Amino acid sequence: MWINRTKDASDCAFYMPFETSLFTIRMHHSGSFIGSANVAYIPDVINYIDYCNADEIVLHDLHEMAINLGHNGWVRFFCCLSGRNDCSNLLLLDNDEVVKNLIQYINLKREVDVYVEIVEALAEQEMLGGNDDTAPIIELQNYSDSVSNEDDSDDTDSTFTDGFQDGDYDSDDLQFDENIDEAVEWVGCKEPTQIIEPNSTLTTTNSKRNKSTHCQIFQGDAGESYFEFQVGLCFNTAQDFRDAVRTYSNMQGRPIKFTKNCSDKVQVTCECGWVMYAAFISKNDHTFQVKTIRGQHTCYRTPSSKHCTSDYLANKYQHHLRSNPEWPVCSMQETMQMENRTSLSIWKMYRTKKHANKIIHGTELEQYASLWDYCEEIRQSNSNTTVKLQCKQVSENQACVFKRLYICWGALKMGFIAGCRPIIGLDGTHLKTSTRGVLLCAVGIDGNNGMYPIAYAMVLRENRKTWQWFITLLMQDLNIVNQYAWTIISDKQKGLIRAVEELLPNAEHRFCLRHMYSNFKQLHKGLQLKTLLWKAASSTRVVDFNREMKKLKEFNNAAYEWVRARDPKNWARSHFSTWPKCDMLLNNLCESFNNVILKARDKPIITMLEIIRIIMMRRIHTQREKIFKSVGDICPAIQKIIENNKKGVQDYILEWNGKEKFEVKGWAGDIWIVDLTSQSCSCRKWDLSGIPCVHAIACIFFKREKVEDYVDHWFKKTTFLKAYDHMLNPIKGQGEWPRCNLNLVVPWNTKPKLRGRPSKHARRKDEDEKSNMKYGINRIGTKYSCSNCGLIGHNKKSCGQSSKETEPPLPTKSRLKLTVSASNIFFLSFIVNINFDAFKYYFNLGEKEGRTFQWCGARRIKWVITFFL
């Protein structure tokens, strides 16, 4: 695109050597030709028009140059052929072909002189139908000022109506057709820019309309087989041009490289000599345009492209990886190789995934920097939500280091208080991000025996101080005053036991039996011991508990002493309180929560928190829909337990006292007492769980009543819906979060990265857990004994003690080899008969030294002479 030079003539334009189609026009204007023999142009005002392209310039461009210089009247253009300031030999520029040939008359500075003549008299003659041999004269207007807002429906106000009539002479129409594009309205607007559709080609036709088009906007796909770069093709930015070149190189298999890669100009070359140059159209117009293309591609297709980098692939396939973050790398490799038509390594797929995750989720530093804004958005969008962000200020006016973050959503908090039993599971799980850390969680149980997340916190490490901080905030949110009414179930986490004892000394504290058994089996292995321990823990009556403990003592006294050292209030049902209506022995609540958020544990902090928020927001309405579809007034999981208890009713005999108490007898002679008024049974199953046991159901059937009427209110649908009656409100996008003018948050110092590929397994399974092996026996936990020393834990190969004194084994590698033939047998028998002792001596000597004897040739003769001597 040409540009009007605003500086003096000494500031000439700079053209690259390969830009052979660009030149400068010295535009002479504001004057007229004087004289006949020695023609002169007076007064002479000169302006320089730089970067004119001979392949694109047309007569219409000269008209725009004249308008830009302030000439809106009737004009015509001449080219000086004799030299500078010599107007004796002029060429009339009356069509596009002549204008395109202006480059033939340039000087050493790549300049050509063009004169503008303003001829109002000739224009008047042309309008009146004068001489046909006069040069074409065109009226130029400032189109932005000539457009009228008046209604054009009435043509009587036209200034050209009076004195003009339609005739057979149509020379004006011919001139109009030659110089004006048909696609442009009569008001003279600049001809429309050609837009390249995705499925259209860039090849132009030979029509006049396409010849006059000098600006093409790229909107297609550079990876299509039909695509070819053309001179004049425009891009929005230089980066768009670079991306198109890379895509073209990958798809076409061209070994293209960037020889000049600046912010305002780019030059690319190919090994076959093909060159393309692109730059800004002008200093004022930052549209990036292809200026020059030289040569044709004669190179062969290459199997791989250096432009198909992991960054390029990450930007191209980020939407696929956003929707499918678990896309297998083998499938990625096959898909990307087919679509990009180039070979890609498996390691490049790993790097592509890594870069795509940075694009999608951002880096760790970026997400930590937005933590204050994220917390403020949560407070504003979800009322009654507790968000505590704790940082460590190193020094004033500097970034603060992240320490802890606690979140308790208001909807979950109110739902737990309204519809969940007073039992809380506490646990912590390690995060897999580059900054590491631990996620602490508090999970309740709803009316359908499902998990109910209450609060969670991200901390640097798990210890007594972090658990105290977490439990203190949890007690404030749940308004825990009467500690006797609450039950805590947990593992033996680091510092958790001491924190619960200090902050909740009067609450019931249960330990997860599975983790207790993991410690038990380290010293006491065996299936029988495991069975006895679980029977003792599952017993609901103290008498049954004592009976199982007695069996354990008789079987293994050491194991009995180990179990006896633990308070049964923490792990045995027979000693549990009946207030929370829950007989759980395992901390499955927290384990289920950790399993749900497993995919979020390796994400950056805000991404991880958002995944957890979405999971909980979805779970609220899905649980509501699930309970609405069920039949009856009891939650489905509880109804299933009741139906299972009903199956054993016929095995008992009842004795009624006439009111609300029953004596239930079993076939083995056991007797249980059931009180329907207090909803209790001497087996304590009804008391612990709140669900009628088989003995109570037999009594309810005897009275012709419904079992569901005796179920505790925690398991009613109405109570369940109270827990899920409050919804989590969605939050805005990151661009609309409120800005907090607080110190920047940075992550803590991370540990050095461990060697090797990180494990994708959640944890290492114990030997008693279910194995994934389809065939064979699981050998995990098996201990071997050494055959040398007899100790356990190693084998003979790794034994450090010296081996037992035994006779050395015979060598097996180098044994005596004899070639069997008639002559060998003859000499062998001859030697044995003469001197058998000598033969045996040399045979053993050769065997010890690792020799190989072949009885043939000169060696045979040598051994015969030796034996004779």
N, C-alpha and C positions, 0 to 999 in steps of 0.2 A: 504494500500500500504506500502510495506516494505521501510525502510530507512537505509542507511549506517551511523552508528554512527561515528562521526568524533572526539569525545572526548575519554578519557581513559575509562578503564573498570569500574572504580568506579562510573562513571556517568551512572547508569543503567536506563533502561526505566521504566516508571511507568504505571501499568495496573490497571484498575478498577476491583473490585471483580467480576462483572458480565461479564467482557470481557474474557470469558473462552477459546476463540478460538485464542487468540493472544499469541505469544511467541517470543523469541530472538534466533537467530542462531549465535553461535560462529564459525565463518568461519576460519579454519586453511588452509593456502595457502602458496605458494612459497617454498614448501618443497617436500620431497619424503619419502616413507616408507623404513626403514632399519631394517634388522634382520628378523629371521624366528621364533624363540621361543619368544623372547621379542621384539616385533615390536615397533619401535619408528618413530616419524615423525620429520625429521630434514632437514633444519632449519624450525622453527615453527613461522610463522607470523600470528597473530590473529586479525581479524576484527569482530565487532559486527553488526549484521543486526537485527534491532528492528522492532517491529510491523508487524511480519509475521502472516498471518491469515491462520489457518489450513483449513478453508473452501474454500480458494481461491488459495493457493500456489500450483504450479505445477513444473515439472522438468525444464520447460523453465525459470522459475524465478531464479532457481539456476544458470542457464547459464548466465542470465543477471547479477547476483551478481558477477560471476567470471569475466565477461567482465569489470564490474565496478572496480574490483580490479586489472585489468591490464593483465588478462590471456586470450589471443586470440587464443591459440593453441588447441590441442586435450586434453580434460580433462574428468575425471569421478569423481563421488562424493561418499563418504562413511560416514556413521553415526556411532558414537562410542556408543556402548551399555553397556560397562563396567563401565565407569566413566570418569572423566576429566583426560586427558593426558595418558589414557590407550588405546593403539591401538591394543590390542590382540583380541578384539571381535568387528568386524566391520560389518556393514550392507551396502550392495551395493544399492545405490539409482538409479534405472534404469528405473522407470516409475512413472507416476503421482500418482498412488495409494499408493506407498511406501512413496513418498514425503509427501502426505497428512497425513500419520501416524506418522510423526516426532514428533507431540505433545505428543505422548505416552512416549517419552524418555526424557522429560524435567526434570530438577531438581527443587529444591525449589525456585530458582530464575527465573523459567520459561525459562531456557536456554537449548539448545541442541547443541552438538559438531558435526560439519560437516567438513570433510577433503576433500581437492581438490587435485587430483593426476593428474600430467601432464605426459602423456605417449605417446611420439612420436613414440616409437618402436611399441607398440601395434597398434597404428593408421596405421603404415605402413603395418603391417600384415593384418589388417582388409581391407585395400584398395586392397591388393593382393589376397584376398580370403582365409585367413588363417583359424585358429581354429574357429569353430562355437560357442564354449562355452565361448568365451571371452565376457566380459561385453561390453555393447554398448558404443562406443566412438564417440563423436560428435565434429566437428570442429566449434569453435566459432570465429566470426569475428566482427570487429568494422564496423557495417553496414553503418555508415555514411561515412566511408572512402573507402568502397569497391565498391560502386556504380560507374560505369564507364559511361562516356559520349560517348564512342565509339559506332559505329554502330555494332549491334549484328546480322546483316543479314548474315555475313560470319562466319562459325564455324570452319574454318581451323586454326585460331590462338589460339584455346583453349589449355591450358597446359595439359589437361587430355585426349587429343586425342591420343597421341603416347603411344603405349603399352597397350591400353585398347580396348576391343571389347565387343559388346553386347552378353550376354549368357543367359542360362536358369536359372542361380542362381540369385535370387532377394532378398537376405537377406537385402541388403542395402535399398531396396524399402520398406521392412516391417518396418525397423527401422525409415525410413522417415515418414511413415504413422502414427507410434505410437507417435512420438515426435513433429511433425510439423503440424500446422493447415493448412488444405487445402485451406483456404481462404487467406493465406499469400503467397506472391511471393517467389521464391527460394532464393532471395537475403537475406532473413532472417529478414525482417522488423518485428517489434513488431506486434502481431496479432491485428486485428482491434477491436476498441471499439464498443460494441453493443449499438445502439441508439434505444431508445424506442419510437416508433411512437405513436401518440395520440390514435389510435384505436387498439393498440397491448397490450397484457397482459405481465405481468412481470414474469410469471411462465416459468422456463427454463426446457428443456427436458433433458433426460438422455444420450444424445449423447456425445461423447468425445469432440466434438467441443464446446458445451455449458459448459462442465465441465471446460474447460480451460479458459473460459471467466471470467475475474475477475473485470471488470469495466463496469457499466451500467449507462448511462446518462439519467436523467429524462427530458423528453420533452413532456410529456402527461398531461392529466387533472386529478388531484387528486380527482375530484368530480365524476368521472365515477364509476358505480356500481362494475365494475370488478377490480378496482384498489386495490392493497395491497402493502405495503412497503416490500422490500426485502433487505437482507444484500448485500452490495456492490453498492447499488443505489447511484449515484453521482448527486450533485446539483452544480450549478454555485457558489452560495453564501449561507451563513447561513440563510439569509433572505428568499431566495427561499425555503429552507427546512422548515422554520417556516410557510410560507404561505401555503405550501403543507399540513402540519400537520393541520393547521386551516381549510383548505378546506375539508380535509378528515374527521375531527371531525364534521364539519357542515353537510356534505352530508351523512355520515354514522350514525350520531347520537350517536357518542361515547363520553363519558365524559372524554376526555383527558385533561391533564394539564401539564404544563412545570415545572418539578421539578428542573431542572438545565438549565439555559438559559444564557450562556456566549457567548462572541464573537467568540470563537474558538471551543466550544463544547456545545451540547444541549442534554438534556435527557428529554423524555416525558414518562408519565405513565398514565395508565387507572385504573379506580376503580376496574376492574376485575383482576388486577395483570399484565397486559400486559405492557412491558417495551421496549423502543427503545432508542438507544444511537447513536449519530452521531457526527463526528468531522472532522477536516482537515485531509487529507490523510497523509501529512507530514508537517514539518516545512517549506519546500521549495515549496510544492505543496498545495495551498490553496483551492483546490477543496473539497467541503463538501461532505462527504460520510457516508452512514449508516454503522456503525460498528457492532452493535449487536442488535438483536431482540429476546426477551425472552417471551415465553408464547403465548397463543392464546386468542382472544377476546371471553369472555363468558357473557358479559354484555348485557342488553337490550337497545333498542333504547330510547333515551331521547327526549321529545317533543321540547326542546329548547336547544340552544348551547350558552355557554358563549363566545365562540370565534367569533360568528357572531355579532361583534360590529359595531357601526356606522362608525368607521374608515375603517374597513374591507369592509363594503358595499360601502362606498364612493369610495375607490380605485377600486373596482370591477365594479361599475356602473357609473364611471365618464364619460365615452364616451356616455352613454345613456343620462345623464343629460346635457352634453355639446350640444348635438343635440336637446334635448327637455327640456329646462330649466323650462318650466311650467308644468312638469310632475305632475299630481295630486298625493297627498300623499296616497290616498286610492288605486289608481291603482298601485303605487309603492309598497305598502304593499302586495297586492295580488300577484304581479309578483315576488317579492323577496322571499316571503314565498314558492311559488311553485318551484322556481329554486334552493333555498337553503335548502328546505325540513325541515324547522324549523319555529317556531312561532315568530313573530316580532310585537312589539307594534307600535302604531301610533306615539308615541313620538320619537321613534328611527328613524322613517322616516324623521321627521323634523331635527333631528341631522345629519342624513346622508346627507340631502340636504345642510345643512350648511357647513359640512366638504367638500362636493364635490365642492361647490362654491369656497372654499378656495384653493382647489387643482387646479381648472380650472382657476380661475382669480387671485389667489394669495391674500395675505392679503393687507389691506390698507397701512401698513407701507412699504411693498415691492414695491407697485406701486408708492407711493410717492417718494421712493428712486430712482426710474428710470425716474423721470419727466425730469431732465436735458437731459438725453440721448434721450428721446422721442421727446422733442422739437427740439433738434439738427437734429434728423432724418427727422422731418417734413421740416425743412429749407433746407436740402440737397436734399430731394426727390421732393419737390414741390417749385419751384422757385417763387419769388414774393409773398410768403406767409408771413404774419405777425404773429409772435408768441412772446408773451410777458409773461414771468414768473416773478412774483414779490414775493420776500420772505423777511422775517424779520430776520436780523442777531442779535441773542441774545448776543453772545460773539464770540471772535475770535477762530478759529479752532474747532468750534462746529457746530452742525446741525442747519440749518436755518428753520424757521417756514413758512409754505405756507400761502400766503395771497391772490394772484389773479393770474389768467391765462387767457390770451386773445388770441383767434385764429381767423384769417381772411384768408381763403384760397385764393390763388392768382387766381385760376380758377373762383371762385364765384365772387370775386371782379371785375375782368375784364368783366365777363359776365353781371353783374348787371349794370355797367357803359355803356355797349354797347347796351343792349337790354331791359332794364327795366325802368319803369316810376320813376320819382324822388319822390317817397313816401316810407317812412320807418316806419315800426311798431316796437315799443319797448315794451318789457315785460320781466318779471322775473318769474321763477318757482322754487319752493323749491325742494331740493334734499332729497332723503330718505336714504342716506348712514349713517353709524355710525358717520361720521364726520360732517354731515349736510351740510349746505351751500346753496347758491342760484345760479342758472344758468341764466345769463342775455343773451338776444338774440336780434338781429336786423334782421328783415325779410322784404323783398321787395315783389313786385307783378310783375309777368311776363305778357306776352302778352295774355295768356289764362286765366287771372284772377286767377292764382294759386300762391301759396306762393313760395318765392325764398329766402332761407337762405343766409345771408350775413356774419354775424360774431356772435360769442357767447363767453361768458366769465364766468368762475367759480370764485365766490367771497365768502368771509366769510359771509357777511350779506349785505342786501340791504339798502342803505342809499344814501345821497346826494353825498358823496365823491366817492363811487363806481360808481354811475351813471356818475358823471363828468369824472372819469378816462375812463370809457367805451366809452362815447360819444366823448371824445377828440381823442382817438385812431381811432374811426370810421370815424371821420371827416378827419383825416390824410389819411386814406386808400382810402376813396371815393373822396378826393380832393374837399371838400365842401368849396367853396369860396363865391359864390353868394347865400346867404341864402334865398333870396326871391323866388328862384326857387324850394325850397325843402319843403316838407310837412311831418310832424311827426304825427303819430297817436299812442295813448297809453292809458293805464288806469291811474288812479290816484295812481301810485305806490309811495312808500315811497321815498321822495327825488327826484323823477323823474321830477316833475313839475318845481321845482327850478333849477335843472340842465339844463333843456331845455331852460328855460328863461335866464339863465346866458350865455350859450354857443351858443344857436341858437335863439337869440331874434327876428330876422327878419323872421324866418321861420314860416310857418303856422302850428299851433298845434291843432290837433283834438283830442277829447276825445271819448272813446268808449261809445256809447249810452246805451248799456246794463248795464255797470257798473254805469253809471249815474242814470239809472232807479232803480238800486238796492239801491242806497242811497235815491232816491225819495220816494220809497214805504215804507221806514221805518217810514215816517211821514204821507204819503198820500196813502192810500190803495184804491183799487177799480179798476174794469175793465174799467170803463168809463174814469177814470183819465189816465190809461195806454194808452188807445186808443187815447185820445186827445194829449198826449205827443208825441206819435210816429207819429201821423199825422203832428204835427207841425215840428218835426225834418225831416220828409220825404218830406216836401214841397220844391219844387225847386225854387219857386218865392217868393219874399218878401211879396207880397200882399196875397198870400195863407198862408204864415207863420203868418201874422198878423191876418188873419181871424180865424185861429185855436187857436191862443193865446187868442183871444177875447172870443171864446167859453169856453176855459179853465177858464178864469176869471169869466165868468158868472156861471159856474158850481161850482167852488171852488176857492175862492179868495186867500186862504192861499197857495194852490198849485201853483196858478199863480205867487204869489210873490216869491215862492221858485225857480221857473224856471226862472223868470225874472232876478234874481240875478246872473245867469250864462250868460256869453257872448255867444250869438248865433254863433259867428264865430268859436267856438270850437265844436259845436254839431249839428247845423242846416245846411242842404244842401243849403238853400236859401242864406246863407252867405259864402259858400265855394268858394275858388278860382277855376277858370276854367283851370288853367295851368297844373296841374298834370294829368288831364283826368281820374279822379277817384272820384266816389261819394259814397265811402264806409262810413257807419255810425258805423260799428263795427270793432273791432280789431281782426277779424277772422284769419288774417295772423299768428299772434303769437300763437293764440289758436290752430291752426292746427299744427304748429311746436311743441308745447308742447305735443300735443296728439301723434305725431309720435315718439317722444323720451321718451314716458312714461315708456317703459320697461327698458330703460337705466338709469333711474334716481335713482335706488336703487343699482347700480353696483359700484365697486371701480372706482377711478378717470380715470385711463388709459383705463380700459374696457369700461367705459361710453363714453369717447372721441372716442374710436375706433368704437363703435356702431354708434355714430353720423356720423363719417367720412364715414363709409360704407353705411349708409342710403343716404347721399348726393352723394356719388360716383355712387351708383346705380340709383339715381333719375335723374341724368344728362342724362345718355344714354337711360333710359326708356322714358323720356319726348321727347327726339329726335325721338325715334322710334314711339311714339304715334302721333307726329305731321306729320311724313312722311306718315302714313297710312290714314290721313284725306284727304278729297277732297276739292279743292278750294284754294284760296290764303289767306283766313282769318282763324284765329284759331278757333277750333271747338266750344268752349264755347261762343265766340263772335258771331259766325254764328247762334248759337241757339237763342241768344237774338234777332238777326235781323229777323229771321224767325217768332219769336213770335210777333214782332212789325208789321210785314206785315199783320197780321190777322185783324187789325183794320183800314186799309186804307179806306175801303168803307164807313166809317162813317163820312167823311169830304168832304166839298165842297171847291174847289180851285179857287182863282182869281189871274191870272198871270199879272205882270206888263210889260211883254215883254222882260225882261232880265233874271236876276237871283233871283228875289225876288217874293215871293208868299204871298197871304193872305189866311189863312186856317181857315174855319168856321166850327164849330161843331154844332150838332143838338140842343144843349142847349143854343146856342147864343154866346159861347166863340169864340174868334178870336185870332189866333197866326200868327206871321210873321216869315217866313223862308227865310234865305239868303243862297243859295247854294254856293256862292263864298267864303264867310267867314265861312261857315259850322257852322251856328248858328241858333237857334230857340228861340223865345221869351219864351218858356216854360223852357228853360235852361237845359233840359235833355241832348240834344246833346252837348251843351257846356261843361257840367260837365263830362260826360262819354266818349266823343269822338265817340260814336256810334249813328248813325242817329235814331232819335225818329220816332214815327208813323207819325207825321206831315211832317217831312223831307222826309220820304219814299214815302208819297203820292205825294209830289212835284217831286221827282226823277222819279217815275213812269209816271208822266205827261209828262216829257221830254224824255221818252223812254231810260233811262240810267240805268246802273247797280248800285245797292245800295252799293256793295262792293267797288266801286271806291271812295265813300265818307267816308269810314271808316278811322279813324286816323291811322297813320303809326305804332303806338305802337302795334296794333293788327294784323299786317301782319305776315305771316309765316317767311318771311325773317328776320324781327326784332326778332322774337321769337328764331330763330336758332342762332342769334348772341349771345343771352344770354346763350345758352347751347353749344356754340362752343368750349369752353375750358374744358378740362377734368382734373379730379383729378388723380394724379399719385399714384400707390400703393406704400406702404412702406414695408421695410424688416421686418423680424421677430426680436423679442427682442434680440436674441443672436447676431445679426449682427448690432445692433445700435452702433453708435460711442460713445465712452466713454468720458465723460466730467469730468475733474478733478476739480470738484466744491464741495462745501459743501453739505452734505447730506440734503435732504428736508424731513421734517416730517410734519404731519398734525397738525392743531391747536388743542387746548384743546376742547374736545367734551363735550356736555352737558350730564348730567346723563340720562340714558335710562328711558323712561317713562314706567309706569306699563301697563300690558296687552299686548295683541297682536296688532301689528300695523295695521292700517286700510289700505285696498287695494284700497279704492275708491280714485279717482283723487281729488275730492273736494266735498263739501256738496252742493247739488243742492238747488236752491231757490224754493219757493212754486209755482211760476208761470211757472217753467220749466216742461217739460214732465215727467210724473211719469211712473214708471215701473209696477205699480199695474194693474193687469188684471181685478180685481173685486173691487167694492167699490169706495169710494171717498178719495182722498188724504187729510189728515188732517194736513199736515204740515203748520205751520203759523196760525192755528186757535187759538184764544184766548178765554178763558173761564172766566166767572164772578162768583163771590162767592155768594151763596144764603144767606149767613149770614150777610156779611158786604156790599155787592153790588159792591165791587171793582173788577177790571179786573186783571187777571194775576195769580189767584190761585182759589182753590175751597174751599168748607166748611171744608173739612178734614184738609187742611193745613192752615186754617185761624188762626191767632194768637189772635184775639179778642174773648171775652167771648160770648157764645151763647145767643140768645134772650131769654127773660124770657117766657118760655112756660111750660105748665103742663108736668110733667115727664111722659113718656110713661109707660104703664103697662108692667110689666116683662113678658117676653115671654119664658124664658128658663125653669123656674120651676113653673109650674102651678099645681093646685090641681087635683090629679088623684083619681078617685073613681072606685073601683071594683064593677061592676054591678052584683048584684045577688038578689034573692027574699028577703033574710034576711036583706041585706043592705038597700033595698028600704023601708022595714018595719020600721027599726030603724030610718032611715032618716026622714020619714014622722012623726014618733012619736015625735022626738026631735023638729022638726019645729013647730009642733002644741003646744008643751008645752012652749018652750022658744026660740022664733025666734031670739031675739036680741042677746042672748048668742051664738047661732049658727053662726050668721053673724060675731060676734066679733072674734071668734076663726078661722073662715074661712079666714078672712082678715089677721089675725096675721100669720097664717101658710103660706099664699101666699107671704107676705112680707119677711118672714124669709127663703123662698125658700124650705119649707118642702113639703113632699109628703105624703098624708094621704091615708091609705088603711083601709077601714072599715071592719075589720075582726079580729077575735080572741080576745085577752086580751085588745088590744088597743080600740076596739069597746066598750067594757064594761067600760073602763076607761072614755071615752068621754061621755058615757051615764050618768054615775054618776056625772060627772062634770056639765053637762047641767041641771040635776035635782037640784043640789045645787044652 
